[in-house]
Amino acid sequence: MLLLLISIIGLLIVNFGVGLIIKNVLKTESQSFVLTSFLGILSITLLQTIIAFFSPANSFVEFVFLIFGSIGFLLFLKKKDLSYLDFRKNINFWFYLLFTMIVFVGSFSPYLYDHFSYYVPTISYLKEFGLVKGISNLDLLLGQTSFWHIYQAIFSHFIDVFFKINSYLLVLFLIYIYERKQYFLLIFIPIFLVFVQQPSPDLPILIITLIVINELMNKREKPILLYLSMFAFCIKPIIFWLPILVILHGFSQKKFSIKWMIPVFGLGILLMIKNIWLFGFPIFPISFPDFDLSWKPSQEILTYSSQIGLLKSYDMKYSYQQVSEFNFFEKIYYWFLIGYKSILNVGILISLLIITIFTFKKKERFYYLLLICLIVKSILIFSFSAQYRFFIDVYLVAIFLLVKNVSEQKAIFTSVFLSVLISTIFTFPGFVQRFDVGKKMTSFSWPQLYQPKENKSVNINTEYKIGNFNFYVPKFPFQKDFFPSLNIYDLKLYDYYGVFPQYIRKDFKQGFYQRKLNQQEKNLLKKIISETEKYNPKVP
């Protein structure tokens, strides 16, 4: 906890310092500590994304940003303009209690499988190599490389070696609540506690969504809100509706300037260039438009990805042939018959209904725009892959509307009670693990008081070579410790489709592509799979 606390304080200083410098350059009007810090986060990510095309996110790059942020913070102290820190007047006992709970829960080990199979491999390759052309040919997941992980990779050498950037982000959100005196938002703190152990890109888009909507509802239309919403889109494109909402609302209030769009276009272009470089197409995981680039994934893998996305809409309960034969009404009908997850699907409709009721009750333009944007988002996502996790923002908006008039006392009580409950679950995870939840959770241990707990398993990595491609195969399929790694699931996928990653030239520096395997290579791949299955006999 001590090292995590130091990391959080360091990030609070650096991001705010960078944000102040950028704010003065852009001449953005904002006396908010939190919004200025977000401007720093966005600027650092933007610069590092450009750098990553040419250089890895190494310790030198982090050192430069640390110096840059420290200079900005020292200039702030020199000017003695403490208006940014006015939120201190609102801080009370409950703030410190919730702050302590965030640090405490954040000190537990990561438990999401995505942390080991996607987050860590992404951050690791960015630290070592930067953005690698065609890396989706190695692992399609790496093709999305979220902006949040680019930001995380920068500070993973000195200031945040335990990958706890989300703990800092939740503390920043807590400061925002007290800064704006929007105490009903405290109800979201216990919900977000489940994200602070690993750098999940879901947390930043959810927090940004709440901040942007709250600012708009309180008549604070500023260009920084548009930049924040576009940043959320760059982190995870399923939040595309948020910048659209900000733009439409700005036009409706006649408080929108075309010059605000310049940074937005810059972010959008950078996102598409990054996707084309890694994936071969402008928007991950959509294979359109097709520029027929030599490093795009094979059609077999792209088809497999789209089919899996469709099947996951139904929790893999039906075959692809069955789902493809559903008519429109059958698609909806069977979407509600997939076991316990169908409850979550019902929750999506209930959430949209709640937002609709509020819209017609308030009869305000903002609510109509919000409803339209969320309906459009829901229809588009449903047509691709209607997984409940793609609708978390819809749940969130509905909860926001339901609780926004809750009193400070009730909000504090609810937040503290649920936060204590969440903390207890992490401390004694055995109860929830009985229900096949949080298998990788580990109970509390005293060393956590000093440093965050890490969930490191003994993992044997064996090196192989097929064609010109040298790669590692981990013993534990969800933990890719070395780059480049292919687990048993990757190997079986490439075996089934008869394709395999290859270096474009001599090594990873020139990027990856996929080609068909010859018979000798197919036999070698089957042998590797057979050897790996000895460690994981139950892998399908």
C-alpha positions as CSV (number, residue, x, y, z in Angstrom):
1,M,0.0,0.0,0.0
2,L,2.8,2.4,0.8
3,L,4.5,2.0,-2.6
4,L,1.0,2.3,-4.3
5,L,0.3,5.5,-2.3
6,I,3.7,7.0,-3.5
7,S,2.8,6.0,-7.1
8,I,-0.6,7.7,-6.9
9,I,0.9,10.9,-5.5
10,G,3.6,10.9,-8.2
11,L,1.0,10.5,-10.9
12,L,-1.2,13.3,-9.4
13,I,1.8,15.7,-9.6
14,V,3.1,14.7,-13.0
15,N,-0.2,14.6,-14.9
16,F,-1.4,17.9,-13.3
17,G,2.0,19.5,-14.1
18,V,1.8,18.4,-17.8
19,G,-1.8,19.5,-18.0
20,L,-1.0,23.0,-16.7
21,I,1.7,23.4,-19.4
22,I,-0.6,22.2,-22.2
23,K,-3.5,24.3,-20.8
24,N,-1.4,27.4,-21.1
25,V,-0.3,26.5,-24.6
26,L,-3.9,25.9,-25.8
27,K,-5.3,28.8,-23.6
28,T,-8.0,26.5,-22.3
29,E,-10.1,28.0,-19.5
30,S,-10.4,25.6,-16.6
31,Q,-9.6,26.0,-12.9
32,S,-10.4,22.3,-12.3
33,F,-7.5,20.2,-10.9
34,V,-9.1,17.1,-12.3
35,L,-9.9,18.3,-15.8
36,T,-6.4,19.8,-16.0
37,S,-4.9,16.4,-15.0
38,F,-7.0,14.7,-17.7
39,L,-5.6,17.2,-20.2
40,G,-2.2,16.1,-19.0
41,I,-3.1,12.4,-19.4
42,L,-4.4,13.0,-22.9
43,S,-1.4,15.0,-24.0
44,I,1.1,12.5,-22.6
45,T,-0.8,9.7,-24.4
46,L,-0.9,11.6,-27.7
47,L,2.8,12.3,-27.6
48,Q,3.7,8.8,-26.6
49,T,1.6,7.3,-29.4
50,I,3.5,9.3,-32.0
51,I,6.8,8.4,-30.3
52,A,5.9,4.7,-30.2
53,F,6.0,4.5,-34.0
54,F,9.7,5.1,-33.8
55,S,10.8,4.2,-30.3
56,P,9.6,2.0,-27.4
57,A,8.1,3.4,-24.3
58,N,11.4,3.0,-22.4
59,S,12.7,4.4,-19.2
60,F,14.2,7.4,-20.9
61,V,10.8,8.5,-22.3
62,E,9.3,8.1,-18.9
63,F,12.1,10.2,-17.3
64,V,11.4,13.0,-19.8
65,F,7.7,13.1,-19.0
66,L,8.5,13.0,-15.3
67,I,10.8,16.0,-15.6
68,F,8.2,17.8,-17.9
69,G,5.4,17.2,-15.3
70,S,7.6,18.2,-12.4
71,I,8.6,21.5,-14.0
72,G,4.9,22.3,-14.7
73,F,4.0,21.5,-11.0
74,L,7.0,23.6,-9.7
75,L,5.8,26.6,-11.9
76,F,2.4,26.2,-10.4
77,L,3.8,26.3,-6.9
78,K,5.9,29.4,-7.8
79,K,2.9,31.3,-9.0
80,K,1.1,30.5,-5.8
81,D,-2.3,30.2,-7.6
82,L,-3.9,27.7,-5.3
83,S,-7.4,28.0,-6.8
84,Y,-6.8,24.6,-8.5
85,L,-6.6,23.1,-5.0
86,D,-9.8,24.6,-3.7
87,F,-11.3,21.2,-3.4
88,R,-9.3,20.8,-0.2
89,K,-11.9,22.9,1.6
90,N,-14.5,20.2,0.9
91,I,-12.5,17.2,2.0
92,N,-13.7,15.4,5.1
93,F,-13.3,12.2,7.0
94,W,-15.2,10.2,4.4
95,F,-12.9,11.3,1.6
96,Y,-9.9,10.0,3.5
97,L,-11.7,6.7,4.3
98,L,-12.7,6.1,0.6
99,F,-9.2,7.1,-0.5
100,T,-7.7,4.5,1.9
101,M,-10.1,1.9,0.6
102,I,-9.1,2.6,-3.0
103,V,-5.4,2.1,-2.1
104,F,-6.2,-1.0,0.0
105,V,-8.3,-2.7,-2.7
106,G,-5.8,-1.6,-5.4
107,S,-3.0,-3.4,-3.5
108,F,-4.5,-6.8,-4.2
109,S,-3.2,-8.9,-7.1
110,P,-4.8,-8.8,-10.6
111,Y,-7.6,-11.3,-11.1
112,L,-9.0,-10.7,-14.6
113,Y,-7.8,-13.1,-17.3
114,D,-7.5,-10.2,-19.7
115,H,-4.7,-8.8,-17.4
116,F,-2.5,-11.8,-18.3
117,S,-3.6,-12.5,-21.8
118,Y,-4.0,-9.0,-23.1
119,Y,-3.1,-6.1,-20.8
120,V,0.4,-7.3,-19.7
121,P,1.5,-8.6,-23.2
122,T,0.4,-5.3,-24.7
123,I,2.2,-3.1,-22.2
124,S,5.3,-5.4,-22.3
125,Y,5.7,-5.2,-26.1
126,L,5.1,-1.4,-26.1
127,K,7.9,-1.0,-23.4
128,E,10.3,-3.1,-25.4
129,F,9.6,-2.3,-29.0
130,G,6.9,0.4,-29.5
131,L,4.1,-0.1,-32.0
132,V,5.0,-3.1,-34.2
133,K,3.6,-3.2,-37.7
134,G,1.1,-6.0,-38.3
135,I,1.2,-7.3,-34.7
136,S,-2.4,-8.5,-35.0
137,N,-0.9,-11.2,-37.2
138,L,0.8,-12.5,-34.1
139,D,-2.3,-12.1,-31.8
140,L,-5.4,-10.4,-32.9
141,L,-5.9,-9.0,-29.4
142,L,-2.7,-7.0,-29.7
143,G,-4.1,-5.3,-32.8
144,Q,-6.4,-3.1,-30.7
145,T,-3.6,-1.8,-28.4
146,S,-5.7,0.7,-26.4
147,F,-4.5,4.2,-25.9
148,W,-4.8,3.5,-22.2
149,H,-2.1,0.8,-22.4
150,I,0.1,3.2,-24.3
151,Y,-0.3,5.7,-21.5
152,Q,0.3,2.9,-18.9
153,A,3.4,1.7,-20.7
154,I,5.1,5.1,-20.2
155,F,5.0,5.0,-16.4
156,S,5.7,1.3,-15.9
157,H,9.5,1.7,-15.4
158,F,9.7,4.0,-12.3
159,I,6.5,5.4,-11.0
160,D,4.0,2.6,-11.6
161,V,5.9,-0.7,-11.9
162,F,3.0,-2.7,-10.5
163,F,0.5,-1.6,-13.3
164,K,-1.9,0.1,-10.8
165,I,-2.7,3.1,-13.0
166,N,-6.4,2.6,-12.4
167,S,-6.0,3.1,-8.7
168,Y,-4.7,6.6,-9.5
169,L,-7.5,7.2,-11.9
170,L,-10.2,6.3,-9.3
171,V,-8.5,8.6,-6.8
172,L,-8.7,11.4,-9.4
173,F,-12.4,10.6,-9.8
174,L,-12.8,10.9,-6.0
175,I,-11.2,14.3,-6.1
176,Y,-13.5,15.3,-8.9
177,I,-16.5,14.4,-6.8
178,Y,-15.3,16.6,-3.9
179,E,-14.1,19.3,-6.3
180,R,-17.6,19.7,-7.9
181,K,-19.5,18.7,-4.7
182,Q,-21.3,16.1,-6.7
183,Y,-21.6,13.6,-3.8
184,F,-24.1,11.3,-5.5
185,L,-21.2,10.1,-7.7
186,L,-19.7,8.5,-4.6
187,I,-22.2,5.6,-5.3
188,F,-20.0,4.6,-8.2
189,I,-16.8,4.3,-6.2
190,P,-17.5,0.7,-4.9
191,I,-18.5,-0.3,-8.5
192,F,-15.2,0.9,-9.8
193,L,-13.1,-0.8,-7.0
194,V,-13.2,-4.0,-9.0
195,F,-11.1,-2.4,-11.8
196,V,-8.3,-0.9,-9.7
197,Q,-6.1,-4.0,-9.5
198,Q,-5.3,-4.1,-13.3
199,P,-5.1,-1.5,-16.1
200,S,-8.5,-2.3,-17.6
201,P,-9.4,0.2,-20.3
202,D,-13.0,0.0,-19.1
203,L,-12.5,2.2,-16.1
204,P,-11.2,5.3,-17.9
205,I,-14.1,5.3,-20.4
206,L,-16.6,4.8,-17.6
207,I,-15.2,7.6,-15.5
208,I,-14.8,10.0,-18.4
209,T,-18.5,9.2,-19.4
210,L,-19.7,10.2,-15.9
211,I,-17.6,13.3,-15.8
212,V,-18.6,14.5,-19.3
213,I,-22.3,13.9,-18.8
214,N,-22.2,15.6,-15.3
215,E,-20.4,18.6,-16.7
216,L,-22.9,19.0,-19.6
217,M,-25.8,18.7,-17.2
218,N,-24.4,21.4,-15.1
219,K,-24.0,23.7,-18.1
220,R,-20.2,23.6,-18.3
221,E,-19.8,23.4,-22.1
222,K,-16.0,23.5,-22.6
223,P,-13.7,22.2,-25.4
224,I,-11.9,20.0,-22.9
225,L,-15.1,17.9,-22.6
226,L,-14.9,17.2,-26.4
227,Y,-11.3,16.3,-26.1
228,L,-12.0,14.0,-23.1
229,S,-14.9,12.2,-24.9
230,M,-12.7,11.8,-28.0
231,F,-10.0,10.4,-25.8
232,A,-12.5,7.9,-24.4
233,F,-13.3,6.8,-28.0
234,C,-9.6,6.3,-28.7
235,I,-9.3,4.2,-25.6
236,K,-12.3,2.0,-26.6
237,P,-14.3,2.8,-29.8
238,I,-17.5,1.4,-28.3
239,I,-17.9,4.8,-26.6
240,F,-18.2,6.5,-30.0
241,W,-21.5,8.0,-29.0
242,L,-20.0,10.2,-26.3
243,P,-18.1,12.7,-28.6
244,I,-21.1,12.7,-30.9
245,L,-23.3,13.7,-27.9
246,V,-20.9,16.5,-26.9
247,I,-20.8,17.9,-30.5
248,L,-24.6,17.7,-30.9
249,H,-25.2,19.3,-27.5
250,G,-22.7,22.1,-28.4
251,F,-24.5,22.9,-31.6
252,S,-27.9,22.8,-29.9
253,Q,-26.6,25.3,-27.3
254,K,-24.9,27.4,-30.0
255,K,-21.7,27.2,-27.9
256,F,-19.7,25.2,-30.3
257,S,-16.6,26.4,-32.2
258,I,-15.3,24.7,-35.3
259,K,-11.8,25.2,-34.1
260,W,-12.5,22.8,-31.2
261,M,-12.6,20.1,-33.9
262,I,-8.9,20.4,-34.8
263,P,-7.6,18.3,-31.9
264,V,-10.6,15.9,-32.4
265,F,-9.5,15.3,-36.0
266,G,-6.0,15.0,-34.9
267,L,-6.9,12.3,-32.4
268,G,-9.1,10.5,-34.9
269,I,-6.5,10.5,-37.6
270,L,-3.8,9.2,-35.1
271,L,-6.2,6.4,-34.0
272,M,-6.8,5.3,-37.6
273,I,-3.1,5.4,-38.4
274,K,-2.3,3.4,-35.3
275,N,-5.0,0.8,-36.2
276,I,-3.8,0.6,-39.8
277,W,-0.2,0.1,-38.7
278,L,-1.1,-2.7,-36.2
279,F,-4.2,-4.2,-37.7
280,G,-4.3,-3.3,-41.4
281,F,-7.7,-1.5,-41.1
282,P,-8.8,1.9,-39.8
283,I,-11.1,0.7,-37.0
284,F,-10.4,-2.4,-34.9
285,P,-11.9,-5.1,-35.3
286,I,-13.8,-4.1,-38.5
287,S,-12.2,-5.2,-41.7
288,F,-13.5,-2.3,-43.7
289,P,-12.4,-0.4,-45.7
290,D,-9.9,-2.8,-47.2
291,F,-6.7,-1.2,-48.5
292,D,-5.3,-4.6,-49.2
293,L,-2.2,-4.0,-47.1
294,S,0.3,-6.9,-47.0
295,W,0.3,-7.0,-43.2
296,K,-3.5,-7.3,-42.7
297,P,-4.5,-10.6,-41.0
298,S,-5.5,-13.5,-43.2
299,Q,-9.2,-13.7,-44.3
300,E,-9.6,-16.9,-42.4
301,I,-8.6,-15.3,-39.1
302,L,-10.8,-12.2,-39.8
303,T,-13.8,-14.5,-40.5
304,Y,-13.1,-16.4,-37.4
305,S,-13.0,-13.2,-35.3
306,S,-16.3,-11.9,-36.7
307,Q,-18.0,-15.3,-36.1
308,I,-16.7,-15.5,-32.5
309,G,-18.0,-12.0,-31.9
310,L,-21.4,-13.1,-33.1
311,L,-21.5,-16.3,-31.1
312,K,-20.4,-14.5,-27.9
313,S,-23.6,-12.4,-28.2
314,Y,-25.3,-15.7,-27.3
315,D,-22.7,-16.8,-24.8
316,M,-21.5,-19.6,-27.2
317,K,-24.8,-21.4,-26.6
318,Y,-25.5,-21.9,-30.3
319,S,-23.5,-22.8,-33.3
320,Y,-22.6,-20.3,-36.0
321,Q,-24.9,-22.0,-38.4
322,Q,-27.8,-21.8,-36.0
323,V,-27.2,-18.1,-35.3
324,S,-26.8,-17.2,-39.0
325,E,-30.2,-18.8,-39.7
326,F,-32.0,-16.7,-37.0
327,N,-34.3,-14.1,-38.4
328,F,-34.4,-10.6,-36.7
329,F,-37.0,-11.6,-34.1
330,E,-35.3,-14.9,-33.4
331,K,-32.1,-13.1,-32.8
332,I,-33.7,-11.0,-30.1
333,Y,-35.8,-13.9,-28.7
334,Y,-32.8,-16.2,-28.2
335,W,-30.7,-13.4,-26.9
336,F,-32.8,-13.6,-23.8
337,L,-32.4,-17.4,-23.5
338,I,-28.7,-17.8,-22.8
339,G,-28.7,-18.6,-19.1
340,Y,-27.9,-16.2,-16.3
341,K,-26.3,-13.7,-18.6
342,S,-29.7,-13.1,-20.2
343,I,-30.5,-11.2,-17.0
344,L,-27.8,-8.8,-18.0
345,N,-29.3,-8.5,-21.4
346,V,-32.7,-7.7,-19.9
347,G,-30.8,-5.1,-17.8
348,I,-29.8,-3.3,-21.1
349,L,-33.4,-2.9,-22.1
350,I,-34.4,-1.8,-18.6
351,S,-31.6,0.8,-18.7
352,L,-32.7,2.1,-22.0
353,L,-36.3,2.2,-20.7
354,I,-35.1,4.2,-17.6
355,I,-33.3,6.7,-19.9
356,T,-36.4,7.0,-22.1
357,I,-38.6,7.7,-19.1
358,F,-36.3,10.4,-17.8
359,T,-36.2,11.9,-21.3
360,F,-39.9,12.3,-21.7
361,K,-40.3,13.4,-18.0
362,K,-37.6,16.1,-18.3
363,K,-38.5,17.1,-21.9
364,E,-35.1,18.8,-22.3
365,R,-33.0,18.7,-25.4
366,F,-29.9,17.2,-23.7
367,Y,-31.9,14.2,-22.6
368,Y,-33.3,13.6,-26.1
369,L,-29.8,13.8,-27.6
370,L,-28.5,11.4,-24.9
371,L,-31.3,8.9,-25.6
372,I,-30.8,9.1,-29.4
373,C,-27.0,8.5,-29.1
374,L,-27.4,5.5,-26.8
375,I,-30.1,3.9,-29.0
376,V,-27.9,4.3,-32.0
377,K,-25.0,2.9,-30.1
378,S,-27.1,-0.1,-28.9
379,I,-28.4,-0.9,-32.4
380,L,-24.9,-0.7,-34.0
381,I,-23.3,-2.8,-31.3
382,F,-26.1,-5.4,-31.4
383,S,-25.6,-5.8,-35.1
384,F,-21.9,-6.7,-34.5
385,S,-21.6,-8.4,-31.2
386,A,-24.3,-7.9,-28.5
387,Q,-22.2,-8.9,-25.5
388,Y,-23.4,-7.4,-22.3
389,R,-19.9,-6.0,-21.5
390,F,-20.2,-3.7,-24.5
391,F,-23.2,-2.0,-22.8
392,I,-21.6,-1.2,-19.5
393,D,-21.8,2.5,-20.3
394,V,-25.6,2.2,-20.9
395,Y,-26.1,0.7,-17.4
396,L,-23.9,3.5,-16.0
397,V,-25.9,6.3,-17.6
398,A,-29.2,4.7,-16.3
399,I,-27.7,4.5,-12.7
400,F,-26.5,8.1,-13.0
401,L,-30.0,9.3,-13.8
402,L,-31.5,7.3,-11.0
403,V,-29.1,8.5,-8.3
404,K,-28.3,12.1,-9.3
405,N,-30.7,13.5,-6.8
406,V,-29.6,11.3,-3.9
407,S,-28.6,13.3,-0.8
408,E,-25.0,13.6,0.3
409,Q,-25.6,11.5,3.5
410,K,-27.3,8.6,1.6
411,A,-24.6,8.7,-1.0
412,I,-21.8,8.5,1.6
413,F,-23.5,5.7,3.5
414,T,-24.1,3.7,0.4
415,S,-20.6,4.2,-1.0
416,V,-18.9,3.4,2.3
417,F,-21.1,0.3,3.0
418,L,-20.6,-1.2,-0.4
419,S,-16.9,-0.3,-0.5
420,V,-16.4,-2.1,2.8
421,L,-18.3,-5.1,1.3
422,I,-16.0,-5.1,-1.8
423,S,-12.9,-4.8,0.4
424,T,-14.1,-7.8,2.5
425,I,-14.6,-9.9,-0.6
426,F,-11.1,-9.2,-1.8
427,T,-9.7,-9.9,1.6
428,F,-11.7,-13.2,1.9
429,P,-12.4,-14.2,-1.7
430,G,-13.3,-17.8,-0.9
431,F,-17.0,-17.1,-0.7
432,V,-17.4,-15.7,-4.3
433,Q,-15.0,-18.3,-5.7
434,R,-17.6,-20.9,-4.8
435,F,-19.7,-19.4,-7.6
436,D,-17.0,-19.7,-10.1
437,V,-16.1,-16.0,-9.9
438,G,-12.7,-14.4,-9.4
439,K,-10.7,-17.7,-9.5
440,K,-7.4,-15.8,-9.6
441,M,-8.3,-13.6,-6.5
442,T,-5.9,-14.0,-3.6
443,S,-6.6,-13.2,0.0
444,F,-4.9,-10.5,2.0
445,S,-1.3,-10.8,3.1
446,W,0.7,-8.5,5.4
447,P,3.3,-7.5,2.8
448,Q,0.5,-5.7,0.9
449,L,0.9,-2.9,3.5
450,Y,4.2,-2.1,1.8
451,Q,3.8,-3.1,-1.9
452,P,0.9,-4.3,-4.0
453,K,0.4,-8.0,-4.3
454,E,1.4,-9.7,-7.6
455,N,-0.1,-12.9,-8.9
456,K,2.9,-14.6,-10.4
457,S,2.6,-18.2,-11.4
458,V,5.6,-20.5,-12.3
459,N,5.5,-20.5,-16.0
460,I,7.6,-22.5,-18.4
461,N,8.2,-20.9,-21.8
462,T,9.6,-23.1,-24.5
463,E,11.1,-21.6,-27.7
464,Y,10.1,-22.9,-31.2
465,K,10.6,-21.8,-34.8
466,I,8.2,-22.2,-37.7
467,G,9.4,-20.6,-41.0
468,N,11.4,-17.5,-40.1
469,F,9.4,-16.9,-36.9
470,N,10.9,-17.6,-33.5
471,F,8.3,-17.7,-30.7
472,Y,7.6,-18.8,-27.1
473,V,4.8,-21.1,-25.9
474,P,3.9,-20.6,-22.3
475,K,2.9,-23.5,-20.0
476,F,0.0,-21.5,-18.6
477,P,-2.2,-20.5,-21.6
478,F,-3.3,-17.2,-20.2
479,Q,0.1,-15.8,-19.2
480,K,2.4,-14.6,-22.0
481,D,5.6,-13.7,-20.2
482,F,7.9,-13.2,-23.2
483,F,7.5,-11.5,-26.5
484,P,6.6,-13.0,-28.9
485,S,4.4,-15.7,-27.3
486,L,1.7,-17.9,-28.7
487,N,-0.4,-19.9,-26.3
488,I,-2.2,-23.3,-26.9
489,Y,-5.3,-21.6,-28.1
490,D,-3.4,-19.5,-30.7
491,L,-1.6,-22.6,-31.9
492,K,-4.8,-24.6,-32.3
493,L,-6.4,-21.7,-34.2
494,Y,-3.5,-21.4,-36.7
495,D,-3.5,-25.2,-37.0
496,Y,-7.2,-25.3,-37.9
497,Y,-6.9,-22.6,-40.6
498,G,-3.5,-23.6,-41.8
499,V,-1.9,-20.1,-41.5
500,F,0.9,-18.9,-39.2
501,P,2.6,-15.6,-38.3
502,Q,5.9,-14.7,-40.1
503,Y,8.4,-11.9,-39.9
504,I,8.1,-9.6,-42.9
505,R,11.9,-9.7,-43.1
506,K,14.4,-10.8,-40.5
507,D,12.7,-10.0,-37.2
508,F,9.9,-8.2,-35.5
509,K,11.3,-4.7,-36.3
510,Q,9.9,-4.9,-39.9
511,G,6.6,-6.4,-38.6
512,F,4.5,-9.5,-39.1
513,Y,2.3,-11.0,-41.7
514,Q,0.5,-14.4,-42.1
515,R,1.0,-17.0,-44.7
516,K,-0.2,-20.5,-45.5
517,L,1.7,-23.4,-43.9
518,N,3.3,-26.1,-46.0
519,Q,2.9,-29.7,-45.0
520,Q,6.2,-29.9,-43.1
521,E,5.3,-26.8,-41.1
522,K,1.8,-28.2,-40.4
523,N,3.4,-31.4,-39.0
524,L,5.7,-29.3,-36.8
525,L,2.9,-27.2,-35.5
526,K,0.9,-30.3,-34.6
527,K,3.9,-31.6,-32.7
528,I,4.3,-28.4,-30.8
529,I,0.6,-28.5,-29.9
530,S,0.9,-32.1,-28.7
531,E,3.9,-31.2,-26.5
532,T,2.1,-28.2,-25.0
533,E,-1.1,-30.2,-24.3
534,K,0.9,-32.3,-21.8
535,Y,0.8,-29.3,-19.5
536,N,-2.9,-28.6,-20.3
537,P,-4.7,-31.8,-21.1
538,K,-8.2,-30.3,-20.7
539,V,-7.7,-27.5,-23.3
540,P,-10.4,-28.0,-26.0
